[in-house]
Amino acid sequence: MVFLASDYHKIIELLSDFKHCASHDLIEPLRKISSFSSRLREVYGKNLGEQQKVYLNAIERSSLKMKKYIDDLARFAMIAKVEIEFESIDLEEIFAKVLETLSAEIEKNEAKITIESPHTLISVWQQLKEIFEHIISNSLHSKKENAPLTIHITSQITADGFLETHIKDSGVGFDEKYINKIFKPFQRLHRHQLDEKSGLGLAICKLIVVRLGGNISAKSSPDKGATFTVRLPLEPVNKK
């Protein structure tokens, strides 16, 4: 999928007022739903019947899911406005921090992750961490049933001054006919992600990578895993 600079600016323009909307018009009623649900459980929990508990649990799960949507949308809307500071970054240190953050997911999925990325680049620490955290988390959610999951990460420096990082997993994969959709908002590669992910992770990755002057792509086929490639300049290109 080709993601043009003009597309990037259109997205930023469309989302320019979203943060205010998310923090006021959406968050406040959701906060009330969550607060009154908790209050109902505290005051009447012992007297609730089984069916009433089912209803209350559904309300609380839906509230948490909606908050995840809103938080990710707000993050998506703010990416281009966050001030960025470039610094020299050891990619292996980034991955070490990502694996620490995702340790619970890694343990839950019994994933084996190997990393061969002994390279440095001038970029933005927090945004690189966010890119790879989303991609690896997506791979963790692609685990085949009753099969081990492996994720192998490698990187290489290209002749034109870019660092290409490949994240290859042994998960369920996906049909490449959907390749033009996976980096768009609200798209999910796997059905079991419906309750766990907002569908914005890869869209956030795409927006960050483009802002940094790079690109992201994917290759896959059903039941044969997927490989995501993140291509970033070794030195800053876009400083806005």
N, C-alpha and C positions, 0 to 999 in steps of 0.2 A: 504494500500500500504506500502510495506517495503522499506525504504530509507536507504541504507547501507552507511557506512563511505566511502567505495570505490567509490560509486556513487558521494558523496560529493566532493572528491578529483578530480575525473574526470571532474566534472563541473567546478571547480576552474581552472584546467589546461586548459580547452577549452576556458575559458573566460579571461585568463591572459592578452591577448593583446587587449581586446575589448575596454577598456576605452580610449586608445589612438585613436583607429579607430573612436569611437563615438564622441570624442571631436574635431576631425580634419576632417576626410574624410566624415563624415555624417552631422555633425552640420553646417559646413561652407556653403555648398550649400543650406541647408535648411534655413539658416539665410538669404541668398541672395534672395531666393524665397519669404520669408516673407517680407523682406525689399522692394523689387521691387513691390510686391502686394500692400503694404501700400502706396508706392509712386504713383502707378497708381490711387489709390482711391483718394489721395490728389489732384493730378493734373487734372485728367480727370473725377472725380466722378460725377460732375454736368452734364457732357455730355454723360454719359454712358446710353445706353438703358437698358430696363428691362432684356433682355436675357444676355447682357454683365455683368450686376450686378450679375445675377445668377452664371455665370462662375467665376467671381472674388470671390464671397462668397464661392464657392466650393473649389477654390484654397486655400483660407485662412483657411477654416475648415480642409482641408487635411493637410496643413502645421502644424496646431496645433496638429492634431492627430499624425502625424509623430514625432513631438517633444516629445509628451507624450511617444511614443514607445521608442525613443532613451534615454530619461531621465530614464525610468524604466529599460531598458536594462543596462545602465551604472550603475545604482544603484545595480542591480542584480549582475553585474560583480565585483563590489567593496566590496560586503558584507564581503567576507572572508579576505580582505586586510585592512579593517578598524580596527584600534586599539581599543580594548574594555577595559572598566574600570568597574570592578564589585563594586557594592555598595548595601547597604540594601535598599530595595524598598517596599513601601506600595502599594499593588496592587490597592487599591481603588483610590490612588492618580494618578496612571497611567490611570485608566478609566476616572477619572474626566478630565484629560488633553485630552484624546482621544475624549470625548464627546464635549469638547470645540472646538477642531479642526473640528469636523464633524457637528457642530451645524446647519450649513446651510442645509446639507443633511437631518439631522434629522427633521428639521422644514418642509422642502419640502415634505418629505414622511409621516409627521404627525406620527412619530414613538414614541411609549412609551417604554422606556428602564429602566429596573430595575436591580440593581446590589447588589449582596450579596457575596462579596469577601473580608472579613476582614483578609487578610493574608499578610505576608511579605516573601520575599526571597532575596537571594544574587544573583543579576543578573546585566543586562546592561539596564539602563533606556531607552535610545533612541531606542534600538532594541526591547524591550518589547512593547513600545509605537507603533512602526511600525507594529509589529505582530497583535496587537489587533485593530489597526486602519484599516488595510486591511480587517480583518475578519468582523468587524462591518460594514464597508462601503459595503462589499459584501452583507451582510444581508439587508442593507438599499435598495440596488438595486434589492432585491428579492421580494419586496412588491407586493401582489396580487392587481389586479385592483379592485377598489371600495371595498376594505376591509382594516381594520386597521392592522397596523404592530406592533407587540410586539417583543421585544428582551429581554430575561432574561439571566443574567450572574451570574453564581455561581462558587465557587471554593472549593476544599477540599484537605487536605494533606493526602497522601497515606502512608501506612506502610513502603514502601521502600524509603521514603525520597524525594518524588516528590510532586509538587503542580499541580493539575489538574484543569484547568479552562474550564468550559463549556459555550459556547455561543449558546443559542437556540433561533431561530426565528420562526415566524409564516408565513413565506413567501411562495413562490411557490414551494420551494424544488427542488429536482432533482432525477433522477433515479440512484440508486446505481450501475447500470452497468457501469456508468461513473466514479466510484470512483478512478480507477487507473489513470485517466487523469487529475483530477481537480487540482492537485498540480504540474502539469507540465507547463512549459512556454507556453503562448499564448492560454490557455484554458479559456473559459468563461462558466459560469453555465447558463446564461440567455441571450437570443437573444438580448434584449434591451440594453445589456451592450456593444454591438459592437462599438458604437460611443463614449462611455464614459470611457471604461477601456481598458488597453493594454493587459490584459490577463496574467499579470505577478505578480499580487498581492499575490495570494496564493502560487505561486512558491517562491517568496521572503520570505514569512512566513516560508515555509518548510526549506529553506536554513538557515535562522536565527535560527530556533528552533533546527535543527540538530547541528549547530555550538555550540549552548549552551548546547548540551548534552541531548536534549529532543526529543519529537515527536509530531506530529499533525495528527489528524484523523477527519473524518466526517461521520455522519449518516444522511440519509434523505430518503424521498419518495415523489413523485410528489404531489403537493397541500397540503402537510402536514408539511411544514417547514423543517429546517435543524438544526443540532446540530454539532458545531465544538468543538473539545476537544484539548486543548493545554496542553501538559504534560512537565513540566520543573523541573529540579532539584532544591531543596531548596538552595543548595550551588553549587559553580562552579564545573563543570566536565571538560569541554573543555576550556582551557585558551588561545588557539591560534586563 
